[in-house]
Amino acid sequence: MVSRRDAALAAGTALAALLAIASAPWALGLPWLNFAFKPLATLGVIAYAWPRGADVPVLRRWLLAGLGLSLCGDVALLWPQQGFLPGLVSFLLAHLAYLAGFAHVQRIGARWLPFVVYTVVAGAILWQLWPGVPAGLRGPVAVYVVALASMAAQAAVLWRAGAARGAVLALGGALFVASDALLATNKFGGPLPLASLWILITYWSAQWCIASFLAPAKKPSSSRP
């Protein structure tokens, strides 16, 4: 059952996300909305995750670290050109933090099939976009894609291993891959229609799913006299 707090945070995060998306030229065309509400949407996900996961504190710390690094990446990418490389590094570290948290629950690669699937997916994305990636960014982009695919694969490993809330975590990993594939296509392959809509919807959905892997905080038991 969804608590009132979580429902309010979900609504507030969705509203902030929609206002950030509406800043695009094809919508309201107001850049200040992006600066105000893009970080706020990610802060909403952090607030949702904060009280969760008390039963596995190591996992909680890694996932909160990943969300914090994602927030840094969001802020960097408010300046798409100058902030691209700092944003890439921030999200690379976020994926490594998520991967470390997932590895605390289940050994990396404990199920091999998800890694095979995501290796194929990552290879296909790189093969398609590689000609458009500037030479100076090819190394960082390749490292990033490996980290992203490994994070998503390990999320699927936890699902296949039967972890509680593993399905929503695997969905989060898949959505993150989809979001970044759309972002990379828009940047290196050619402009996509309504790009920010699809990129940001999948991005914040992915982060919410990853945060949802943490167990909800337990309500204090009420004692009757």
VEXPAMAR-943162 format. One record per residue: residue in one letter; residue number from 1; x, y, z of N, C-alpha, C in turn. Coordinates in nm, 2 decimals, padded with zeros to 4 digits. Each point is the difference from the previous one (the first is absolute). Example, Ala and Ser with C-alpha at 12.3 -4.5 7.8 and 13.67 -1.06 7.14 Angstrom:
REM VEXPAMAR-943162
A|1|01.32|-00.57|00.78|-00.09|00.12|00.00|00.09|00.12|00.00
S|2|-00.04|00.11|-00.07|00.09|00.11|00.00|-00.08|00.11|00.08
REM end
This chain:
REM VEXPAMAR-943162
M|1|00.08|-00.12|00.00|-00.08|00.12|00.00|00.09|00.13|00.00
V|2|-00.03|00.09|-00.09|00.08|00.12|-00.01|-00.04|00.10|00.11
S|3|00.11|00.05|00.07|-00.03|00.09|00.11|-00.03|00.14|-00.06
R|4|-00.06|00.08|00.08|-00.04|00.14|-00.04|00.13|00.07|-00.04
R|5|00.10|-00.02|00.08|00.13|00.07|-00.03|00.05|-00.04|-00.14
D|6|00.01|-00.13|-00.03|00.05|-00.04|-00.13|-00.09|00.05|-00.11
A|7|-00.13|00.00|00.02|-00.10|00.05|-00.10|00.03|00.14|-00.03
A|8|00.02|00.08|00.11|00.02|00.14|-00.02|00.14|00.03|-00.07
L|9|00.10|-00.08|00.04|00.13|00.02|-00.07|-00.01|-00.04|-00.15
A|10|-00.08|-00.11|-00.03|-00.01|-00.04|-00.14|-00.07|00.11|-00.08
A|11|-00.10|00.06|00.06|-00.08|00.10|-00.07|00.09|00.13|-00.02
G|12|00.08|00.03|00.11|00.08|00.12|-00.01|00.12|-00.02|-00.10
T|13|00.06|-00.12|00.00|00.10|-00.03|-00.09|-00.05|00.00|-00.15
A|14|-00.11|-00.06|-00.02|-00.06|00.00|-00.13|-00.03|00.14|-00.05
L|15|-00.05|00.09|00.09|-00.03|00.13|-00.04|00.13|00.08|-00.04
A|16|00.10|-00.02|00.09|00.13|00.06|-00.03|00.06|-00.05|-00.13
A|17|-00.01|-00.13|-00.03|00.05|-00.05|-00.12|-00.08|00.05|-00.12
L|18|-00.13|00.01|00.01|-00.07|00.06|-00.12|00.03|00.14|-00.02
L|19|00.02|00.08|00.10|00.04|00.14|-00.02|00.14|00.01|-00.06
A|20|00.09|-00.09|00.04|00.13|00.00|-00.06|-00.01|-00.03|-00.15
I|21|-00.08|-00.10|-00.03|-00.01|-00.04|-00.14|-00.07|00.11|-00.08
A|22|-00.09|00.07|00.06|-00.08|00.11|-00.07|00.09|00.12|-00.03
S|23|00.12|00.00|00.05|00.09|00.11|-00.03|00.06|-00.01|-00.14
A|24|-00.02|-00.11|-00.07|00.05|-00.02|-00.13|-00.06|00.09|-00.10
P|25|00.08|00.03|-00.11|-00.06|00.10|-00.10|-00.13|-00.05|-00.07
W|26|-00.02|-00.13|-00.01|-00.12|-00.05|-00.06|-00.12|00.01|00.09
A|27|00.02|00.03|00.13|-00.11|00.02|00.10|-00.01|00.15|00.04
L|28|00.03|00.03|00.12|-00.01|00.14|00.04|00.12|00.09|-00.04
G|29|00.12|-00.07|-00.02|00.11|00.08|-00.04|00.06|00.09|00.11
L|30|-00.01|-00.04|00.12|00.05|00.08|00.12|00.11|-00.07|00.06
P|31|00.13|00.03|-00.03|00.11|-00.07|00.05|00.01|00.01|00.16
W|32|-00.05|00.10|00.06|00.01|00.01|00.14|-00.07|-00.11|00.07
L|33|-00.11|-00.06|-00.06|-00.07|-00.11|00.06|00.09|-00.12|00.01
N|34|00.09|-00.02|-00.10|00.09|-00.11|00.01|00.10|00.01|00.12
F|35|00.05|00.13|00.01|00.10|00.03|00.11|-00.07|-00.02|00.14
A|36|-00.12|00.04|00.01|-00.07|-00.01|00.13|-00.05|-00.14|00.03
F|37|-00.05|-00.07|-00.10|-00.08|-00.12|00.03|00.07|-00.13|-00.03
K|38|00.11|00.00|-00.08|00.07|-00.12|-00.03|00.07|-00.06|00.12
P|39|00.08|00.09|00.07|00.06|-00.05|00.13|-00.11|-00.04|00.10
L|40|-00.11|00.08|00.00|-00.10|-00.02|00.10|-00.07|-00.14|-00.01
A|41|-00.01|-00.04|-00.13|-00.06|-00.14|-00.02|00.09|-00.11|00.05
T|42|00.13|00.02|-00.02|00.09|-00.10|00.06|00.01|00.00|00.15
L|43|-00.01|00.12|00.05|-00.01|00.02|00.15|-00.12|-00.07|00.05
G|44|-00.11|00.00|-00.07|-00.12|-00.07|00.04|00.02|-00.15|00.01
V|45|00.08|-00.06|-00.10|00.03|-00.14|00.01|00.09|-00.03|00.12
I|46|00.10|00.09|00.03|00.08|-00.02|00.11|-00.08|00.00|00.13
A|47|-00.09|00.10|00.01|-00.09|00.00|00.12|-00.08|-00.12|00.01
Y|48|-00.05|-00.06|-00.11|-00.07|-00.13|00.01|00.09|-00.11|00.05
A|49|00.12|00.00|-00.05|00.09|-00.11|00.04|00.06|00.01|00.14
W|50|00.01|00.12|00.05|00.07|00.03|00.13|-00.04|-00.09|00.11
P|51|-00.13|-00.01|00.04|-00.04|-00.08|00.11|00.00|-00.15|-00.02
R|52|00.02|-00.04|-00.13|-00.01|-00.14|-00.03|00.13|-00.08|00.02
G|53|00.00|-00.13|00.00|00.12|-00.08|00.00|00.07|-00.01|00.13
A|54|-00.07|00.02|00.11|00.07|00.00|00.13|00.04|-00.15|00.03
D|55|-00.06|-00.10|-00.06|00.04|-00.13|00.03|00.13|-00.04|-00.07
V|56|00.04|00.07|-00.10|00.13|-00.03|-00.07|00.07|00.13|-00.02
P|57|00.07|00.05|00.11|00.06|00.13|00.00|00.11|00.02|-00.11
V|58|00.07|-00.10|-00.03|00.11|00.01|-00.10|-00.06|00.03|-00.13
L|59|-00.11|-00.08|-00.04|-00.07|00.03|-00.13|-00.06|00.14|00.00
R|60|-00.06|00.04|00.11|-00.06|00.13|00.01|00.11|00.11|-00.03
R|61|00.11|-00.01|00.07|00.11|00.10|-00.02|00.04|00.01|-00.15
W|62|00.02|-00.12|-00.06|00.04|00.00|-00.14|-00.10|00.06|-00.09
L|63|-00.13|-00.03|00.02|-00.10|00.05|-00.09|-00.03|00.15|00.02
L|64|00.01|00.04|00.13|-00.01|00.15|00.02|00.12|00.07|-00.06
A|65|00.12|-00.06|00.00|00.12|00.06|-00.06|-00.03|00.01|-00.15
G|66|-00.05|-00.10|-00.06|-00.03|00.00|-00.14|-00.10|00.11|-00.04
L|67|-00.10|00.01|00.09|-00.10|00.11|-00.03|00.06|00.14|00.02
G|68|00.09|00.01|00.10|00.07|00.13|00.01|00.09|00.04|-00.11
L|69|00.07|-00.10|-00.05|00.08|00.02|-00.12|-00.08|00.03|-00.13
S|70|-00.12|-00.07|00.00|-00.09|00.03|-00.11|-00.05|00.15|00.00
L|71|-00.02|00.05|00.12|-00.04|00.14|00.02|00.11|00.09|-00.05
C|72|00.13|-00.04|00.03|00.11|00.08|-00.05|00.00|00.00|-00.15
G|73|-00.03|-00.12|-00.06|00.00|-00.01|-00.15|-00.11|00.08|-00.06
D|74|-00.12|00.00|00.07|-00.11|00.08|-00.05|00.04|00.15|00.00
V|75|00.06|00.05|00.10|00.04|00.14|00.01|00.10|00.03|-00.11
A|76|00.10|-00.09|-00.02|00.10|00.03|-00.11|-00.06|00.00|-00.13
L|77|-00.10|-00.08|-00.03|-00.06|-00.01|-00.13|-00.10|00.11|-00.03
L|78|-00.02|00.09|00.10|-00.08|00.12|-00.02|00.07|00.09|-00.11
W|79|00.13|-00.02|-00.01|00.08|00.06|-00.11|00.05|-00.11|-00.09
P|80|-00.08|-00.04|-00.10|00.02|-00.12|-00.08|00.14|-00.01|-00.07
Q|81|00.06|00.11|-00.04|00.13|-00.01|-00.06|00.11|00.00|00.10
Q|82|00.01|00.11|00.08|00.11|00.00|00.10|-00.01|-00.10|00.11
G|83|-00.12|-00.04|00.03|-00.02|-00.10|00.11|-00.01|-00.14|-00.04
F|84|00.02|-00.03|-00.13|-00.02|-00.14|-00.04|00.10|-00.09|00.06
L|85|00.12|00.03|-00.01|00.11|-00.09|00.06|-00.02|-00.01|00.15
P|86|-00.01|00.11|00.08|-00.02|-00.02|00.14|-00.13|-00.08|00.03
G|87|-00.10|00.02|-00.08|-00.13|-00.07|00.02|00.02|-00.15|-00.02
L|88|00.08|-00.03|-00.11|00.03|-00.14|-00.03|00.08|-00.07|00.11
V|89|00.10|00.07|00.06|00.07|-00.05|00.11|-00.08|-00.02|00.12
S|90|-00.09|00.09|00.03|-00.09|-00.01|00.12|-00.09|-00.12|-00.02
F|91|-00.06|-00.02|-00.11|-00.09|-00.11|-00.02|00.08|-00.14|-00.01
L|92|00.13|00.01|-00.05|00.08|-00.12|00.00|00.02|-00.04|00.15
L|93|00.04|00.09|00.09|00.01|-00.03|00.14|-00.13|-00.05|00.06
A|94|-00.11|00.06|-00.04|-00.13|-00.04|00.05|-00.02|-00.15|-00.03
H|95|00.02|-00.04|-00.13|-00.02|-00.14|-00.03|00.09|-00.09|00.07
L|96|00.13|00.04|00.03|00.09|-00.08|00.07|-00.05|-00.01|00.15
A|97|-00.06|00.11|00.05|-00.05|-00.01|00.14|-00.12|-00.10|00.00
Y|98|-00.09|00.01|-00.10|-00.11|-00.09|00.00|00.05|-00.15|-00.01
L|99|00.10|-00.02|-00.09|00.06|-00.13|-00.02|00.05|-00.05|00.13
A|100|00.07|00.08|00.08|00.06|-00.04|00.12|-00.11|-00.04|00.10
G|101|-00.11|00.08|00.00|-00.11|-00.04|00.09|-00.07|-00.13|-00.04
F|102|-00.02|-00.02|-00.13|-00.06|-00.12|-00.04|00.09|-00.12|00.03
A|103|00.13|00.02|-00.01|00.10|-00.11|00.02|00.00|-00.04|00.15
H|104|-00.04|00.09|00.09|-00.02|-00.03|00.14|-00.11|-00.10|00.02
V|105|-00.10|00.00|-00.09|-00.11|-00.09|00.02|00.03|-00.13|-00.07
Q|106|00.06|00.00|-00.12|00.03|-00.12|-00.08|00.13|00.02|-00.07
R|107|00.08|-00.10|-00.01|00.13|00.00|-00.07|-00.02|00.05|-00.14
I|108|00.09|00.08|-00.05|-00.01|00.05|-00.13|00.01|-00.12|-00.10
G|109|-00.09|00.00|-00.09|00.00|-00.11|-00.10|-00.05|-00.13|00.05
A|110|-00.07|-00.01|00.11|-00.05|-00.12|00.05|-00.09|-00.07|-00.09
R|111|-00.07|00.07|-00.09|-00.07|-00.05|-00.11|00.06|00.06|-00.13
W|112|00.04|-00.08|-00.09|00.07|00.04|-00.12|-00.08|00.06|-00.11
L|113|-00.13|-00.05|-00.01|-00.08|00.04|-00.11|-00.02|00.15|-00.01
P|114|-00.03|00.07|00.11|-00.02|00.15|-00.01|00.12|00.07|-00.05
F|115|00.12|-00.05|00.03|00.12|00.07|-00.05|00.02|-00.02|-00.15
V|116|-00.04|-00.12|-00.04|00.01|-00.03|-00.15|-00.10|00.09|-00.07
V|117|-00.12|00.01|00.05|-00.10|00.09|-00.07|00.04|00.14|00.00
Y|118|00.05|00.06|00.11|00.04|00.14|00.00|00.13|00.02|-00.07
T|119|00.08|-00.10|-00.01|00.12|00.02|-00.09|-00.04|00.02|-00.14
V|120|-00.09|-00.08|-00.05|-00.05|00.01|-00.13|-00.07|00.14|-00.03
V|121|-00.08|00.04|00.10|-00.07|00.13|-00.01|00.10|00.11|00.00
A|122|00.10|00.00|00.09|00.10|00.11|00.00|00.08|00.00|-00.12
G|123|00.04|-00.12|-00.05|00.07|-00.01|-00.13|-00.07|00.06|-00.11
A|124|-00.13|-00.03|-00.01|-00.09|00.05|-00.11|-00.01|00.15|00.00
I|125|-00.01|00.06|00.13|-00.01|00.14|00.01|00.13|00.07|-00.04
L|126|00.11|-00.05|00.05|00.13|00.06|-00.04|00.02|-00.01|-00.15
W|127|-00.03|-00.12|-00.06|00.03|-00.02|-00.14|-00.08|00.10|-00.08
Q|128|-00.13|00.03|00.04|-00.08|00.09|-00.07|00.04|00.14|00.01
L|129|00.05|00.04|00.12|00.03|00.15|00.02|00.15|00.03|-00.01
W|130|00.08|-00.10|00.00|00.15|00.03|00.00|00.05|00.10|-00.10
P|131|-00.05|-00.01|-00.13|00.05|00.10|-00.10|-00.03|00.15|00.04
G|132|-00.10|00.02|00.08|-00.03|00.14|00.04|00.06|00.05|00.13
V|133|00.07|-00.09|00.07|00.06|00.04|00.12|00.13|00.06|-00.03
P|134|00.03|00.13|00.05|00.13|00.06|-00.02|00.11|-00.09|00.05
A|135|00.12|00.01|-00.06|00.11|-00.08|00.04|00.04|00.02|00.14
G|136|-00.01|00.12|00.05|00.04|00.03|00.14|-00.09|-00.06|00.10
L|137|-00.12|-00.03|-00.04|-00.10|-00.06|00.10|-00.02|-00.15|-00.02
R|138|00.06|-00.06|-00.09|-00.02|-00.14|-00.03|00.04|-00.09|00.12
G|139|00.11|00.03|00.06|00.05|-00.08|00.12|-00.10|00.02|00.12
P|140|-00.03|00.12|00.04|-00.10|00.02|00.11|-00.13|-00.06|-00.03
V|141|-00.05|00.01|-00.12|-00.13|-00.05|-00.04|00.00|-00.15|00.01
A|142|00.11|-00.07|-00.05|00.00|-00.14|00.01|00.01|-00.05|00.14
V|143|00.07|00.06|00.09|00.01|-00.04|00.14|-00.14|00.02|00.06
Y|144|-00.06|00.11|-00.03|-00.14|00.03|00.06|-00.09|-00.11|-00.04
V|145|00.00|-00.04|-00.13|-00.10|-00.10|-00.05|00.03|-00.14|00.07
V|146|00.12|-00.03|00.02|00.03|-00.13|00.08|-00.05|00.01|00.14
A|147|00.02|00.11|00.07|-00.06|00.02|00.13|-00.15|-00.01|00.01
L|148|-00.06|00.07|-00.10|-00.15|00.00|-00.01|-00.05|-00.14|-00.02
A|149|00.05|-00.07|-00.10|-00.04|-00.13|-00.03|00.02|-00.10|00.12
S|150|00.11|00.02|00.06|00.03|-00.09|00.12|-00.10|00.03|00.11
M|151|-00.03|00.12|00.03|-00.10|00.04|00.10|-00.13|-00.06|-00.03
A|152|-00.05|00.01|-00.13|-00.13|-00.05|-00.04|00.00|-00.15|00.01
A|153|00.11|-00.06|-00.05|00.01|-00.15|00.01|-00.01|-00.05|00.14
Q|154|00.08|00.06|00.09|-00.01|-00.04|00.14|-00.13|00.02|00.06
A|155|-00.07|00.10|-00.04|-00.14|00.02|00.05|-00.09|-00.11|-00.04
A|156|00.02|-00.05|-00.13|-00.07|-00.11|-00.04|00.04|-00.13|00.07
V|157|00.13|-00.01|00.03|00.04|-00.12|00.08|-00.07|-00.01|00.13
L|158|-00.02|00.11|00.07|-00.07|00.00|00.13|-00.15|-00.05|-00.02
W|159|-00.06|00.05|-00.11|-00.13|-00.05|-00.03|-00.01|-00.15|-00.03
R|160|00.10|-00.04|-00.08|00.00|-00.15|-00.03|00.03|-00.08|00.12
A|161|00.08|00.06|00.09|00.03|-00.08|00.13|-00.11|00.00|00.10
G|162|-00.11|00.07|-00.03|-00.11|00.00|00.09|00.00|00.11|00.11
A|163|00.08|00.10|-00.02|00.00|00.11|00.11|-00.13|00.07|00.01
A|164|-00.04|00.03|00.12|-00.12|00.08|00.02|00.00|00.13|-00.08
R|165|-00.10|00.03|-00.07|-00.01|00.12|-00.08|00.10|00.00|-00.11
G|166|00.05|-00.12|-00.04|00.10|-00.01|-00.11|-00.06|00.03|-00.13
A|167|-00.13|-00.02|-00.03|-00.05|00.03|-00.13|00.00|00.15|-00.02
V|168|-00.04|00.08|00.10|00.00|00.14|-00.02|00.14|00.05|-00.02
L|169|00.10|-00.06|00.07|00.14|00.04|-00.02|00.04|-00.03|-00.14
A|170|-00.03|-00.12|-00.05|00.04|-00.03|-00.14|-00.06|00.09|-00.10
L|171|-00.13|00.04|00.03|-00.06|00.10|-00.09|00.07|00.13|00.01
G|172|00.04|00.04|00.11|00.08|00.13|00.02|00.13|-00.01|-00.08
G|173|00.07|-00.11|00.00|00.12|-00.01|-00.08|-00.02|00.01|-00.15
A|174|-00.11|-00.07|-00.04|-00.04|00.00|-00.14|-00.04|00.15|-00.05
L|175|-00.07|00.07|00.09|-00.05|00.13|-00.04|00.12|00.10|00.00
F|176|00.10|-00.03|00.08|00.12|00.09|00.00|00.08|-00.02|-00.13
V|177|00.01|-00.12|-00.05|00.06|-00.03|-00.12|-00.08|00.07|-00.12
A|178|-00.13|-00.02|00.01|-00.08|00.07|-00.11|00.02|00.15|00.00
S|179|00.00|00.06|00.12|00.01|00.14|00.01|00.14|00.05|-00.06
D|180|00.10|-00.07|00.04|00.13|00.05|-00.04|00.02|-00.04|-00.15
A|181|-00.06|-00.10|-00.05|00.01|-00.03|-00.15|-00.07|00.11|-00.07
L|182|-00.12|00.05|00.05|-00.07|00.11|-00.07|00.09|00.12|00.00
L|183|00.06|00.03|00.12|00.08|00.12|00.02|00.12|00.00|-00.10
A|184|00.06|-00.12|-00.01|00.12|-00.01|-00.09|-00.04|00.01|-00.14
T|185|-00.11|-00.06|-00.04|-00.05|00.01|-00.14|-00.03|00.14|-00.03
N|186|-00.06|00.07|00.09|-00.04|00.14|-00.03|00.13|00.09|-00.01
K|187|00.10|-00.04|00.07|00.13|00.09|00.00|00.09|-00.04|-00.11
F|188|00.02|-00.13|-00.02|00.10|-00.05|-00.10|-00.06|-00.05|-00.13
G|189|-00.13|-00.03|00.00|-00.05|-00.06|-00.12|-00.09|00.09|-00.08
G|190|-00.06|00.10|00.07|-00.09|00.09|-00.07|-00.12|00.03|00.09
P|191|-00.06|00.12|-00.01|-00.10|00.04|00.09|-00.13|-00.09|-00.01
L|192|-00.05|-00.03|00.12|-00.12|-00.08|00.01|-00.12|00.09|00.02
P|193|-00.12|-00.03|-00.05|-00.12|00.08|00.03|-00.04|-00.02|00.15
L|194|-00.02|00.11|00.06|-00.04|00.01|00.15|00.10|-00.08|00.08
A|195|00.13|00.02|-00.03|00.11|-00.07|00.07|-00.01|00.01|00.15
S|196|-00.01|00.12|00.05|00.01|00.02|00.15|-00.12|-00.08|00.07
L|197|-00.11|-00.01|-00.07|-00.12|-00.07|00.06|00.04|-00.14|00.03
W|198|00.05|-00.07|-00.11|00.03|-00.14|00.02|00.12|-00.03|00.08
I|199|00.10|00.08|-00.01|00.12|-00.01|00.08|-00.02|00.01|00.15
L|200|-00.08|00.11|00.03|-00.01|00.03|00.15|-00.11|-00.09|00.06
I|201|-00.10|-00.03|-00.07|-00.11|-00.09|00.06|00.07|-00.14|00.03
T|202|00.08|-00.05|-00.09|00.06|-00.13|00.03|00.11|00.01|00.10
Y|203|00.06|00.12|00.01|00.11|00.02|00.10|-00.06|00.00|00.14
W|204|-00.10|00.09|00.02|-00.05|00.01|00.14|-00.08|-00.13|00.04
S|205|-00.06|-00.06|-00.10|-00.06|-00.13|00.03|00.10|-00.10|00.05
A|206|00.11|00.00|-00.07|00.11|-00.10|00.04|00.05|00.03|00.14
Q|207|00.02|00.13|00.03|00.05|00.03|00.13|-00.10|-00.04|00.11
W|208|-00.13|00.03|-00.03|-00.10|-00.04|00.10|00.00|-00.15|00.03
C|209|00.01|-00.08|-00.11|00.00|-00.14|00.01|00.12|-00.05|00.08
I|210|00.12|00.06|-00.02|00.12|-00.04|00.07|-00.02|00.03|00.15
A|211|-00.05|00.12|00.03|-00.03|00.04|00.14|-00.10|-00.09|00.06
S|212|-00.09|-00.05|-00.08|-00.11|-00.09|00.06|00.06|-00.14|00.03
F|213|00.12|-00.03|-00.04|00.06|-00.13|00.04|00.02|00.00|00.15
L|214|00.03|00.12|00.06|00.02|00.00|00.14|-00.14|-00.02|00.07
A|215|00.01|-00.08|00.11|-00.12|-00.04|00.07|-00.06|00.12|00.07
P|216|-00.13|00.02|00.00|-00.07|00.11|00.07|00.03|00.01|00.14
A|217|00.00|00.11|00.06|00.03|00.02|00.14|-00.12|-00.07|00.08
K|218|00.03|-00.07|00.11|-00.10|-00.06|00.07|-00.07|00.10|00.09
K|219|-00.13|-00.01|00.01|-00.08|00.09|00.09|00.02|-00.04|00.14
P|220|00.02|00.09|00.09|00.01|-00.03|00.14|-00.12|-00.07|00.05
S|221|00.01|-00.11|00.07|-00.11|-00.07|00.06|-00.07|00.07|00.11
S|222|-00.13|00.01|00.00|-00.07|00.07|00.10|-00.04|-00.10|00.12
S|223|00.04|00.04|00.12|-00.03|-00.09|00.11|-00.13|00.06|00.07
R|224|-00.09|-00.09|00.03|-00.12|00.03|00.07|00.02|-00.01|00.15
P|225|-00.06|00.09|00.08|00.02|-00.01|00.14|-00.08|-00.12|00.06
REM end
